[in-house]
Amino acid sequence: MKENNDILKTIARRDGTTVPEGYFDDFARRMADALPERPELAAMNAAPAPRTMWERVRPYVYMAAMFAGVWCMLKMFTTVAGGNELTPIEKNPVMAEALSSDDFMNTYVVDDLSDRDIMDQMMEDGFDPAMFALDPEQETE
């Protein structure tokens, strides 16, 4: 036997939240009959007009304009801040002093290079190891 789990039926409560039997069976038809006629909707259901050239290109033009705007804005910020030119070492005393210090160069510049990198760069610059070969006469001395 099936147990009745509907609490509202067991207490016979009628608080206005119920609808008459069969109310929603033909609700869509009655609602459509009650709405006024709109002839402009018939024109909307027709085939859409082909897209114009501008409608096809417009998203790409807007995107290009956005990137151009961002580029101009960054260019303006770097121009105002003076970051568009490099300052020569002679006009920057802090860098000139740091680069003239052997400790700085050994710690931060030379330390980052391996011996192989240095030898490769010397060979590219035209270093000839034969220039440092000792003459046989000098070895005997």
C-alpha positions in Angstrom: 0.0 0.0 0.0 1.3 3.5 -1.0 1.7 6.0 1.8 0.4 9.5 1.2 3.4 11.9 1.7 1.5 15.2 0.8 1.3 17.1 4.1 -1.2 19.7 2.7 -3.7 17.0 1.8 -3.4 15.4 5.2 -4.3 18.6 7.0 -6.7 19.8 4.3 -5.2 23.2 4.1 -6.3 25.6 1.4 -4.1 28.7 1.5 -4.4 30.0 -2.1 -1.3 28.3 -3.4 -3.2 25.7 -5.5 -4.5 26.0 -9.0 -7.7 24.5 -10.4 -7.5 21.1 -12.1 -6.4 21.4 -15.8 -5.5 25.1 -15.6 -2.1 24.7 -17.3 -3.3 22.2 -20.0 -4.3 25.0 -22.4 -2.6 27.9 -20.8 -0.2 28.6 -23.7 -3.1 28.8 -26.2 -5.2 31.1 -23.9 -2.1 33.4 -23.4 -1.4 33.7 -27.1 -5.1 34.6 -27.8 -5.0 37.3 -25.1 -1.9 39.0 -26.5 -2.4 41.8 -29.2 -1.3 41.3 -32.8 2.2 42.5 -33.6 2.9 42.6 -37.4 6.5 43.7 -36.9 7.3 40.3 -35.5 6.5 38.6 -38.8 9.2 40.8 -40.4 11.7 39.6 -37.7 11.1 36.0 -38.5 12.1 36.5 -42.1 15.7 35.7 -43.2 18.2 38.1 -41.8 19.8 40.6 -44.1 23.4 39.8 -45.1 26.0 41.5 -43.0 27.6 44.5 -44.4 31.4 44.9 -44.7 31.5 47.2 -41.7 29.6 44.7 -39.5 32.1 42.0 -40.3 35.2 44.2 -39.8 34.0 46.2 -36.9 35.3 43.9 -34.1 38.7 43.8 -35.6 38.8 47.6 -36.0 37.8 48.1 -32.4 40.4 45.6 -31.2 43.1 47.4 -33.3 42.0 50.8 -31.9 42.2 49.4 -28.4 45.8 48.1 -29.0 46.8 51.5 -30.6 45.3 53.3 -27.6 47.3 51.2 -25.1 50.5 51.7 -27.2 49.9 55.5 -27.3 49.2 55.5 -23.5 52.4 53.6 -22.7 54.4 55.8 -25.2 53.1 58.9 -23.4 54.0 57.5 -20.0 57.5 56.7 -21.0 58.0 60.1 -22.7 56.7 62.0 -19.6 58.8 59.9 -17.3 61.9 60.4 -19.5 62.5 56.6 -19.9 62.8 56.7 -23.7 66.5 57.5 -23.8 69.4 55.8 -22.1 71.6 58.0 -19.9 75.3 57.8 -20.8 77.6 56.4 -18.1 79.4 59.7 -17.8 76.2 61.4 -16.6 75.4 58.6 -14.1 77.9 58.7 -11.4 76.5 55.7 -9.5 76.9 53.4 -12.5 80.3 54.9 -13.4 81.6 54.2 -9.9 80.1 50.7 -9.8 81.6 49.7 -13.1 85.0 51.1 -12.2 85.1 49.0 -9.0 86.9 45.6 -9.4 84.8 44.1 -6.6 81.6 45.0 -8.4 82.7 43.7 -11.7 84.0 40.4 -10.3 80.9 39.9 -8.2 78.1 40.9 -10.6 79.6 40.8 -14.1 82.4 38.3 -14.4 80.9 35.9 -11.9 78.0 35.3 -14.2 80.2 34.2 -17.1 81.8 30.8 -17.3 85.3 30.2 -18.6 83.9 28.6 -21.7 81.8 31.7 -22.4 84.8 33.9 -22.0 86.9 31.7 -24.3 84.1 31.6 -26.9 83.8 35.3 -26.9 87.6 35.8 -27.2 87.7 33.4 -30.2 84.8 35.3 -31.9 86.8 38.5 -31.3 89.8 37.1 -33.1 92.0 35.8 -30.3 94.8 33.7 -31.6 96.3 31.4 -28.9 99.5 31.1 -31.0 100.4 34.7 -30.1 101.0 33.5 -26.5 103.1 30.5 -27.4 106.6 30.7 -26.1 109.5 30.6 -28.5 111.7 27.6 -28.2 114.6 30.0 -27.4 112.7 31.5 -24.5 111.9 28.1 -23.0 115.6 27.3 -22.5 116.3 30.5 -20.7 
